[in-house]
Structure formats: structure tokens, C-alpha cells
Amino acid sequence: MDEAPAQGADFNVHPVADAGAEPPSLWRTRSTAAAAALVPVATAARPVPMREELPQACLIRDQALQCLQQTLDAFKQGDLIELAGLRGVIDSVLASVQRQPAALINLARIKSAGDCHYAHAVSVGVLMVALAHHLGWEEEACRDCGLAGMLQDLGMSELPPDLLDQHAPLSASQFRQVREHVGRGHALLLRSGMEEGPWMQAALQHHERCDGSGYPAGLLAEQIAPVARMGAICDVYDALTSERAHRPAWTPVQAMAAMAAARGQFDRALLAAFIKLVGVYPVGTMVRLASQRLALVIESRAEAPRQPLLQPFFSLRTGSRTQEDRIDLMREPNAERILQVENPKTWGFRDLDALWLGRAA
């Protein structure tokens, strides 16, 4: 159901001066005085290595998925949206992102066939929190973004399941039906008793595009709320990197390249920040090396985005799996050279998520 931008390979997305403009926070559990006392999230927690945060991040993701599924299932039965559980989950997500954003960001891509709709909502919420944190926003604004991300596709719950899981391309009438989810989601939030806030803007505007080509209102850049511009980026990235009934998952690199090539659709400054956050070679990326080996990225570094930590696992010369030492291109930049990114599905590898999780831990 996602709308993929035209593919490309250029990550040359330049930020503009107002990239970090933070909206007023509307996290309802805190007073204005308490909000004023908050410190920037960048200094709120001690950074830890990926391997240290990964076990905790796995628990947080599982808890978030369970909580969101219970909350939305109860809502479908006529209950109001219960925010206490979601707020607790988002607090845990923010804490993990403060310690090491790469852990949850990369775990968010792993989905099973039975939980894809709920997992998409969790993933978008995680990406929204991480992007707000990356921009240096305070804790309340990061929480607002997380809640907005988890609820922005609420209107999808009113669409027929067979439409969402359809393998064939949508007809024009079916696509019009899918487009109605933004208005339905906004109306559901209003009926549920949700107060006005970024979650309302995200639900209604996350399919708007900065060049006016989006829906439902064809808004232009400045007319779209910042949280909705963020939601558009996080929504499309997670959709493209997830397996869907009508197409296979794209690699993170393919998705970011396509989004960067879709000039005019996404907020340039926010997209540049998002690409920097996720990294040139995100964890789990499979690459071909000059030594004719395939390797997995098991750690990426913001300070050296093109020099990740690699785990070779397959020899192209022998056509077989190998057991080899890691290669740290940041410490040994001349030890190896990355030629290109490869798609694991092209090679028939189905176990690489488990492989990088095990090697990164």
C-alpha cells in the first residue's frame, strides 16, 4: 500500500538552515514548568555500544509490539485509546534511543508475517523518536513524535484486510479507498477523546508531500506540520524496507537512495538528518568486498559513516560460508574496500538477520 518514490543512488541531500526547528511540546502528562526544566535529550543518558544495548532493545521492541496490539485491538472493540501503556512504552523507546539509537532503529526492520501492521506502527514510532532525538529536541517533543508515529496509520484499521494484503496492483478505486485512511484515522482519534496535538497532524498529513503531490489536500511544504513531514519520511522508509504482499523488501540503502532521488517530495533538511541518523551502511547491510567476499555490517559509526565494522561470512571464490574475523574499517581503513551493497534476497540468504544479531551482541 506504500507509494515508492522513483529509485536513485544519490545521497546528496543537503540540509537547510531551519532543520532543527522544534515545535512546542504537547506531551500531556507534564506541566509547562516541568517541560521548561527538561535538559536536551543528547545529554540525558550515557551512550553505550550496540552490543550492550541490543538485548534491552529487543525486550523494548517486543513490549511495544504487545502493548500497541492490545491497545488498538481494544480500540477496535469500542474502547477509548488507553495512553498510559503507550506512554510507558515510548518512555522506554526514548531511553534506549538515548543510549544507542542504532539498536532499536535496526531491530525495527525485522518483522514476522503475522504482526506486520502493528510492527509498522511500532517501527514508525521508534524512527520518529530517534529522528527527533537526533535533531536535538527535548524529551517531551521526542515523546510527542513517538506517539504520533505509532498512531498516524490508525485509519488503516477500518480498511478490509484483504485489501491491505492484496498481491495484485491496486485498481484506481481501491487506491482511492486506501487514501481514505488518513481522514478516517484523524476522525477516529477525535472520537476516541484524544486531545489536539502532533498525533492529529501526523494522522491527517503524513501522506502530504512537500511538492504538493500528496494527499488528502495537496499541501505544500510550509503548509505541512513538521511532525507530519517527519512521519512521511519514517513511514516510507519502513514501508520500503519491509516485505509486502505485492513486493519484496528493499535494502535500507535502496530505500534511502530512492527517497533522496525523489527531489521535492520530502523535506530536504529532515531527510538529510534521517539519512545521517540511519547511516550510509546501516547495521545488517550486506556488502561485496574487494577481496571477493560478502560481509555484513554489524556496527555503523556516525563519526565514520563509510567505515563500518564488518563480519565477512561468504567467499565468492569458493561459493561457501566462511568463519572469519571481523574487519574494523575505522581502525584499519586499508584492510578492505567495500565495492557495493548487495540484496540478501538476490543471493537466497534468509538467515542474515539472525546472523547480524548474533554477531553484534
C-alpha positions in Angstrom: 0.0 0.0 0.0 3.1 2.2 0.2 3.9 4.7 -2.6 7.6 4.2 -3.5 9.4 7.2 -4.9 11.5 6.9 -8.0 14.7 4.9 -7.4 18.1 6.6 -7.5 21.5 6.2 -5.9 22.4 9.8 -4.8 22.5 10.5 -1.1 23.4 14.2 -1.8 20.6 15.7 0.2 21.7 19.0 1.7 20.2 20.4 4.9 18.8 23.9 5.1 19.2 26.4 7.9 16.0 25.6 9.9 16.4 21.8 10.0 16.3 21.6 13.8 13.3 23.9 14.5 11.5 22.2 17.4 7.7 22.6 17.7 6.0 23.3 21.1 5.6 20.1 23.0 2.2 18.8 23.8 3.0 15.7 26.0 0.0 16.0 28.3 1.5 14.2 31.4 3.9 17.1 32.1 3.3 20.6 33.2 4.7 23.7 31.4 7.1 24.3 34.4 8.3 20.7 34.2 8.8 21.0 30.5 10.9 24.1 30.9 13.2 22.2 33.3 14.0 19.4 30.8 17.6 19.1 29.6 18.3 18.3 25.9 18.0 14.6 25.3 21.5 14.4 23.9 22.9 14.8 27.4 20.2 12.8 29.2 21.8 9.3 29.0 25.2 7.7 28.8 25.9 6.3 25.3 26.6 2.6 25.2 27.9 0.3 22.4 25.5 -1.5 20.1 26.3 -4.9 21.7 25.4 -3.6 25.2 22.1 -2.1 24.2 20.8 -4.8 21.8 19.4 -7.2 24.5 17.4 -4.4 26.2 16.3 -3.1 22.8 14.9 -6.5 21.9 12.8 -6.5 25.0 11.6 -3.0 24.5 10.5 -3.7 20.9 8.6 -6.9 22.0 6.9 -4.9 24.8 6.0 -2.1 22.4 4.5 -4.5 19.9 2.4 -6.3 22.5 1.2 -3.0 24.1 0.3 -1.4 20.7 -1.6 -4.6 19.6 -3.6 -4.7 22.8 -4.3 -1.0 22.7 -5.5 -1.0 19.1 -7.4 -4.2 19.4 -9.3 -2.8 22.4 -9.9 0.4 20.4 -11.5 -1.6 17.6 -13.9 -3.1 20.1 -15.1 0.3 21.1 -12.8 1.2 23.9 -11.0 4.6 24.1 -7.3 4.7 23.3 -5.5 3.9 26.6 -2.5 6.1 26.7 -0.9 5.0 29.9 0.6 1.9 28.4 1.7 3.6 25.2 3.4 6.4 27.2 5.3 3.8 29.2 6.5 2.1 26.0 7.5 5.4 24.5 9.5 6.3 27.6 11.4 3.0 27.2 11.9 3.7 23.5 13.3 7.1 24.2 15.7 5.8 26.9 17.0 3.1 24.5 17.5 5.7 21.7 19.3 8.0 24.1 21.7 5.1 25.0 22.2 3.8 21.4 19.8 4.6 18.6 21.2 2.0 16.2 19.8 -0.9 18.2 16.1 -0.1 18.0 16.4 1.5 14.6 17.7 -1.7 13.0 15.6 -4.0 15.1 12.5 -2.2 13.8 13.1 -3.6 10.3 12.7 -7.2 11.5 9.0 -8.2 11.1 7.1 -11.5 11.0 4.2 -12.2 8.7 1.6 -12.1 11.4 2.4 -8.8 13.0 3.4 -6.6 10.0 0.6 -4.0 10.5 1.3 -3.5 14.2 5.1 -3.8 13.7 4.9 -1.0 11.1 3.3 1.3 13.6 5.9 0.5 16.3 8.7 1.0 13.7 7.5 4.4 12.7 7.2 5.4 16.3 10.7 4.3 17.0 12.1 6.1 13.9 10.2 9.3 14.9 11.6 9.3 18.4 15.1 8.6 17.0 14.8 11.4 14.4 13.6 13.9 17.0 16.4 12.9 19.3 18.9 13.2 16.5 17.7 16.7 15.8 18.4 17.6 19.5 14.8 18.1 20.5 13.8 17.9 24.2 12.3 14.8 25.7 8.7 15.9 25.6 8.9 16.6 21.9 10.5 13.3 21.3 7.7 11.5 23.1 5.1 13.5 21.1 6.7 12.3 17.9 6.7 8.7 19.1 3.0 8.7 19.9 2.3 10.5 16.6 4.2 7.9 14.7 2.5 4.9 16.4 -1.0 6.4 15.7 -0.7 8.0 12.3 -1.9 4.9 10.4 -4.8 4.2 12.8 -7.3 4.7 9.9 -5.9 1.5 8.3 -7.7 -0.5 10.9 -11.0 0.4 9.1 -9.9 -1.0 5.7 -10.7 -4.5 4.6 -7.8 -6.9 5.5 -7.9 -8.5 2.0 -7.3 -5.0 0.5 -4.2 -4.4 2.7 -2.8 -7.9 1.9 -3.6 -7.9 -1.8 -0.9 -9.3 -4.1 -2.1 -7.7 -7.3 -1.7 -4.0 -8.0 -4.5 -1.8 -6.7 -7.2 -0.6 -9.0 -7.9 3.1 -9.2 -11.0 2.7 -7.0 -9.1 0.6 -4.5 -6.3 3.1 -4.3 -8.9 5.8 -3.6 -10.2 3.6 -0.8 -6.8 3.3 0.7 -6.2 7.0 0.6 -9.3 7.5 2.8 -7.3 6.1 5.8 -5.8 9.5 6.7 -9.2 11.1 7.2 -10.6 8.0 8.9 -7.6 7.9 11.3 -8.0 11.6 12.2 -11.7 11.1 12.8 -11.0 8.0 15.0 -8.6 10.0 17.1 -11.1 12.7 17.6 -13.9 10.2 18.6 -11.5 8.5 21.0 -11.2 11.6 23.1 -7.6 12.4 22.1 -6.6 16.0 22.7 -5.3 18.1 19.9 -1.6 17.6 19.3 1.0 16.4 16.9 -0.7 13.0 16.6 -3.6 14.7 14.9 -1.4 16.5 12.4 0.5 13.3 11.7 -2.6 11.2 11.1 -4.1 13.7 8.7 -0.9 14.9 6.8 1.7 12.1 6.8 0.9 11.4 3.1 1.2 15.0 2.1 4.4 15.8 0.0 6.4 19.0 0.0 5.9 19.5 -3.7 2.1 19.3 -3.4 1.8 15.8 -4.9 0.5 14.2 -1.8 -2.9 13.7 -0.3 -5.6 14.4 1.0 -5.2 18.2 0.5 -2.2 18.5 -1.8 -0.4 20.8 0.7 2.9 22.4 0.0 6.0 22.2 2.3 5.3 25.1 4.7 1.7 24.1 5.0 2.6 20.6 6.3 3.2 20.3 10.1 6.9 19.4 10.9 5.7 16.2 12.7 3.9 15.1 9.5 6.9 15.8 7.3 8.9 13.6 9.7 6.1 11.0 9.7 6.2 10.9 5.9 9.9 10.1 5.9 9.7 7.4 8.6 6.6 5.8 7.1 8.0 5.5 3.6 11.4 4.2 4.8 9.9 1.5 7.0 7.3 0.5 4.3 10.0 0.2 1.6 12.3 -1.9 3.9 9.5 -4.3 4.9 8.3 -7.3 3.0 4.9 -6.6 1.4 2.4 -8.9 -0.3 3.0 -7.1 -3.6 6.8 -6.7 -3.5 9.9 -7.8 -1.6 11.7 -5.6 0.9 14.2 -3.1 -0.3 17.5 -2.8 1.4 17.9 0.3 3.7 20.4 1.7 1.2 18.0 1.2 -1.7 15.2 2.9 0.2 17.2 5.9 1.2 18.6 6.3 -2.3 15.2 6.3 -3.8 13.9 8.8 -1.2 16.9 11.1 -1.9 16.2 10.9 -5.6 12.6 11.9 -5.2 13.5 15.5 -5.1 10.8 17.8 -3.9 8.6 15.1 -2.2 10.3 15.1 1.2 11.6 17.9 3.5 15.3 18.2 2.4 16.6 19.1 5.8 14.7 16.4 7.6 15.6 13.8 5.0 19.3 14.7 5.3 19.1 14.3 9.1 17.3 11.0 8.7 20.0 9.6 6.3 22.7 10.7 8.7 20.8 9.0 11.6 20.3 5.7 9.8 23.8 5.7 8.3 25.3 5.1 4.8 25.7 1.4 5.7 23.0 0.6 8.3 23.6 -2.4 10.6 22.5 -5.6 8.8 23.5 -4.3 5.3 25.2 -6.9 3.1 28.2 -5.7 1.1 30.5 -7.1 -1.5 34.2 -6.6 -0.7 37.2 -6.1 -3.0 38.6 -9.4 -1.7 35.6 -11.2 -3.3 33.8 -11.8 0.0 30.4 -10.9 1.2 30.1 -9.3 4.6 27.5 -7.9 7.0 27.7 -4.5 8.6 27.4 -5.3 12.4 28.1 -1.7 13.6 28.0 1.7 12.0 29.5 4.8 13.4 28.2 8.4 13.0 31.8 9.7 13.2 32.9 7.4 10.3 29.8 6.5 8.3 31.7 4.9 5.4 34.0 2.8 7.7 31.7 0.3 9.5 32.6 -2.8 11.4 32.2 -5.8 9.1 31.7 -9.5 9.5 32.7 -11.5 6.4 30.6 -14.6 6.1 30.7 -15.9 2.4 33.5 -16.4 -0.1 32.6 -15.7 -3.7 35.6 -17.6 -4.9 34.6 -20.9 -3.2 30.8 -20.2 -3.1 30.6 -21.2 0.5 30.1 -19.8 4.0 33.2 -18.9 6.0 34.2 -18.2 9.6 36.4 -15.1 9.6 37.5 -12.3 12.0 35.7 -9.0 11.9 37.1 -6.1 9.9 37.1 -2.7 11.5 37.4 -0.2 8.7 37.6 2.7 11.1 40.7 1.3 12.8 42.1 -0.3 9.7 40.9 1.8 6.7 43.2 0.0 4.3 42.3 -3.6 5.4 39.4 -3.9 3.0 37.3 -2.0 0.5 33.5 -2.0 0.1 32.6 -2.3 -3.6 28.8 -2.2 -3.4 25.7 -3.1 -1.4 24.1 -6.4 -2.2 20.5 -7.5 -1.6 20.4 -10.8 0.5 17.3 -11.9 -1.3 19.2 -11.9 -4.6 21.6 -14.4 -3.1 18.9 -16.5 -1.4 20.1 -15.7 2.1 17.3 -15.9 4.6 19.1 -16.0 7.9 21.1 -12.8 7.9 19.0 -11.0 10.5 19.8 -13.7 13.0 23.5 -13.6 11.9 24.0 -9.9 12.5 22.0 -10.0 15.7 24.3 -12.8 17.0 27.5 -11.2 15.8 26.6 -7.7 17.0 25.6 -9.0 20.5 
